[in-house]
Amino acid sequence: MSQFVSPIAAPTPAISVVVPVRNEAGNVAPLVAEIAAALAGRSFEVIYVNDGSTDSTGDELKKLQAQYPWLRQIRHAQSCGQSAAVRSGTLAARGATIVTLDGDGQNDPTFLPKLVDALTQGAPRVGLIAGQRVGRKDTGFKRFQSRVANAVRGAILRDGTRDTGCGLKAFPRDIGLALPYFDGLHRFLPALMRREGKEVGYVDVIDRPRHSGVSNYGFFDRLWVGILDLAGVWWLIRRKKRVPESTEIS
């Protein structure tokens, strides 16, 4: 269950930045400041989805909410995973454009305007602009597992994406909410957007070292679930039916 802990401010923003976090207390303040600088002069809100954190992440966000009227916090009573956090943030969003990034500081917010502008220029043909990391700062093992996962996924789904794990993404809110929802959805957004007949664009983004804390998502924790998700998405794509044009005859 999600709990809203910040009042909604007016006017309605054009952009909603959704940031899923779990136990990222040390990363909250610097990342919020960077997002504010990156989107200066634009109409936006930032929605942090606190996915059952057990540290002081929630307290840090409450302090910042007193400083930034456009900052909102949604709290999950227990950890539900990254896809659930993105979904909660998208449901709560008031902007027509959703932009996501990870809360650990590895995604550089300076690329947010480029994602938004590319989506706007490609509309309505383009349904997703996805970041693709260059110069990754993860461990060698994590880079290896990512390459393997992307290769297997690409071979099966043929989604044309070399880095589906990058948290930097931009998509229209209405289209995002129309996609099939399941745990692990965020890893298959390009394939699911293509399933809906939308084009996917890509922007190369710079990866950064984590500012503080440790990763909350492990390889072996999600390995078998990821395999099942991959099979499920393949089935969804194969079973997609064209909606026929219909005319009432009187």
Buried (B, 14 or more C-beta within 10 A) or exposed (E): EBEEBBEEBEEEBBBBBBBBBBBBBBBBBEBBBBBBEBBEEEEBBBBBBBBBBEEBBBEBBBEBBEEBEBBBBBBBEEBBBBBBBBBBBBBBBBBEBBBBBBBBBBBBBBBBBBBBEBBEEBEEEBBBBBBBBEEBEBEEEBBEBBEEBBEEBBEBBEBEBBBBBBBBBBBBBEBBBEBEEBBBBBBBBBBBBBBEEBEBBBBEBBBBEBBEBEEBEEBEEBEEEBEEBBEBBBEBBEEEEEEEEEEEEE
